[in-house]
Amino acid sequence: MGFFLKKQISKTCQIGVWQIEEDYKTLFSSLNLDEEDKNILENFKNEKRKIEWLSVRFLLKKLTGKERKILYKKSGQPFIKNSSKTISITHTKDLVGIILSKKGKVGIDVEFMSEKIGRIALRFLSQKELKDIDFSQRIKHLYLHWCAKETLFKIYEDRALEFKENLKILNFKVENEGSFEGVIDKNNIKEKYTLNYFVKNNFVIVWAIAN
């Protein structure tokens, strides 16, 4: 139970990733949900999904020091009620993550690495990106591409994006921590982003902040 990662990226941006070990009752009792959120929670059929949903709000409370209500735009992007901070959310295999920023849109993705990524690589990578993959670190490199594209997808307001066609990752050397460039290429507009990452305990974490 506790932070898998807590990182102050800058004066205006921070990341928190929480290792979920709490049960439903503990998480529910730690939050003062309004009736709207209680109804949303009850509509989830799967208890694991309920725990993830509660854990995100629990983590946000840990990061900000107070309970905050998360709402969603029509595009699906989350935002915090009555707050100027931007937020992006991710979850995977007993982890939930949040990035918060006082300046600029943000995106984050966390994934647990496994061999299965190789089976779907052709669905989200272009031919050039496939050629750029370092075979000696294939799984890690593939997950960095996937997480990067998920991060860019979360930043972009219009979610009508094709991972293979509209999201492009420039070639980079794989390390356990670093950064590389990605581009959103849609409707003759190209937006370039710096994607930051690190690998920890078989998890890949990628995030970006829009200017």
C-alpha positions in Angstrom: 0.0 0.0 0.0 1.4 3.4 -1.0 3.1 5.3 -3.7 4.7 3.3 -6.5 5.9 6.7 -7.7 5.6 10.3 -6.6 7.5 12.8 -8.7 7.5 16.6 -8.9 8.3 17.1 -12.5 8.4 20.9 -12.3 7.0 23.7 -10.1 3.7 23.3 -12.0 3.5 19.6 -12.7 3.5 16.4 -10.6 2.9 12.6 -11.1 1.6 10.1 -8.7 1.3 6.3 -9.3 -0.4 4.3 -6.5 0.0 0.6 -5.8 -3.5 -0.7 -5.1 -3.7 -2.9 -2.1 -6.8 -1.4 -0.4 -10.1 -3.2 -0.7 -13.4 -1.7 -1.8 -14.6 -0.9 1.7 -11.4 0.9 2.7 -11.4 3.0 -0.4 -15.1 3.8 -0.2 -14.9 4.9 3.4 -11.9 7.1 2.8 -13.9 9.3 0.3 -16.9 11.5 0.8 -18.6 10.8 -2.6 -21.7 12.7 -3.6 -24.8 11.0 -4.9 -23.8 11.4 -8.5 -20.5 9.7 -8.0 -22.1 6.9 -5.9 -24.5 6.2 -8.8 -21.6 6.1 -11.3 -19.8 3.7 -9.0 -22.8 1.4 -8.6 -23.2 1.1 -12.3 -19.9 -0.6 -12.7 -20.6 -4.4 -12.7 -17.0 -5.5 -12.0 -15.6 -4.9 -8.5 -12.1 -4.6 -9.9 -13.3 -1.6 -12.0 -14.9 -0.1 -8.9 -11.7 -0.4 -7.0 -9.7 1.3 -9.9 -12.3 4.1 -10.0 -12.1 4.7 -6.3 -8.3 4.4 -6.3 -8.0 7.2 -8.8 -10.0 9.6 -6.6 -8.1 8.3 -3.5 -4.8 9.1 -5.2 -6.0 12.5 -6.3 -6.8 13.3 -2.7 -3.3 12.1 -1.6 -1.7 14.4 -4.2 -3.7 17.5 -3.6 -4.4 17.2 0.1 -8.2 17.5 -0.4 -11.0 15.6 -2.0 -11.7 16.7 -5.6 -14.5 15.7 -8.0 -13.4 14.4 -11.4 -15.7 15.1 -14.4 -15.4 14.2 -18.1 -15.6 16.2 -21.3 -17.6 14.9 -24.3 -14.3 13.8 -25.7 -13.7 11.6 -22.7 -10.9 13.7 -21.2 -11.1 14.1 -17.5 -11.0 17.4 -15.7 -11.2 18.5 -12.1 -14.3 20.4 -11.0 -13.6 24.0 -9.9 -9.9 23.7 -10.6 -7.5 25.2 -13.2 -5.2 22.1 -13.0 -5.3 19.7 -15.9 -5.3 16.0 -15.3 -4.7 12.7 -17.1 -5.4 9.3 -15.7 -4.1 5.8 -16.3 -4.4 2.3 -14.7 -2.9 -1.1 -15.3 -2.4 -4.3 -13.2 -2.9 -3.0 -9.6 -1.6 0.5 -10.4 -3.4 3.8 -11.0 -1.6 6.9 -12.1 -2.3 10.6 -12.4 -0.5 13.6 -13.9 -1.5 17.1 -12.7 -0.4 20.3 -14.2 -1.1 24.0 -13.6 0.0 24.8 -17.2 -0.8 23.0 -20.4 -2.6 19.8 -21.3 -1.1 16.5 -20.1 -1.2 12.8 -20.9 0.1 9.8 -19.1 0.1 6.0 -19.6 1.3 3.1 -17.5 1.6 -0.4 -18.7 2.8 -3.7 -17.3 5.1 -5.4 -19.8 4.4 -8.8 -21.2 5.1 -10.8 -24.4 1.6 -10.2 -25.7 2.5 -6.7 -27.1 4.3 -8.4 -29.9 1.0 -9.9 -31.2 -0.6 -6.5 -31.8 2.4 -4.4 -32.9 1.2 -4.3 -36.5 -2.0 -2.7 -35.4 -0.4 0.5 -33.9 3.1 0.8 -35.5 3.9 2.1 -39.0 6.4 0.2 -41.1 9.1 2.8 -40.3 8.4 2.4 -36.6 8.6 -1.3 -36.8 12.0 -1.0 -38.5 13.2 1.3 -35.7 12.5 -1.3 -33.0 15.6 -2.5 -31.2 15.3 -6.3 -31.4 17.6 -6.7 -28.3 15.1 -4.8 -26.3 12.0 -5.5 -28.4 9.3 -5.8 -25.7 10.4 -2.7 -23.8 10.7 -0.7 -27.1 7.3 -1.8 -28.2 5.7 -0.8 -24.9 7.4 2.6 -25.0 5.8 3.2 -28.4 2.4 2.0 -27.2 2.4 4.1 -24.1 3.7 7.1 -26.0 0.8 6.8 -28.5 -1.7 6.4 -25.7 -0.3 9.5 -24.0 -0.6 11.6 -27.2 -4.1 10.2 -27.7 -5.1 11.4 -24.2 -3.7 14.9 -24.9 -5.5 15.5 -28.2 -9.0 17.0 -27.8 -10.4 15.2 -30.8 -10.2 11.5 -30.0 -10.7 10.5 -33.7 -7.1 9.4 -34.2 -5.6 6.4 -35.8 -2.6 5.1 -33.8 -0.9 3.9 -36.9 -1.5 6.9 -39.2 -1.9 9.9 -37.0 0.5 9.2 -34.1 4.1 9.0 -35.0 7.1 8.2 -32.8 10.6 9.4 -33.9 13.4 6.9 -33.6 15.2 6.8 -30.2 17.6 4.7 -28.2 16.0 2.6 -25.5 17.1 3.3 -21.9 15.5 2.8 -18.5 14.8 6.5 -18.3 14.8 9.3 -20.9 12.8 11.1 -23.5 11.9 11.1 -27.2 9.8 12.9 -29.7 6.3 12.1 -30.9 4.0 13.8 -33.4 0.3 14.1 -33.8 -0.3 14.4 -37.5 -4.0 15.1 -38.4 -5.8 17.3 -40.9 -2.5 18.8 -42.2 -1.6 19.9 -38.7 1.5 18.5 -37.0 1.9 18.9 -33.2 5.3 17.8 -31.8 5.7 16.7 -28.2 8.5 15.6 -25.9 7.6 12.2 -24.3 9.3 11.4 -21.0 9.6 7.9 -19.7 11.1 5.5 -17.3 10.9 1.7 -16.7 10.4 0.4 -13.1 9.7 -3.2 -11.9 8.5 -4.3 -15.4 6.2 -1.3 -15.7 6.6 1.4 -18.4 5.5 4.9 -17.6 5.3 7.6 -20.3 4.0 11.2 -19.9 3.9 14.5 -21.8 3.0 18.1 -21.2 1.6 20.3 -24.0 3.0 23.8 -24.3 
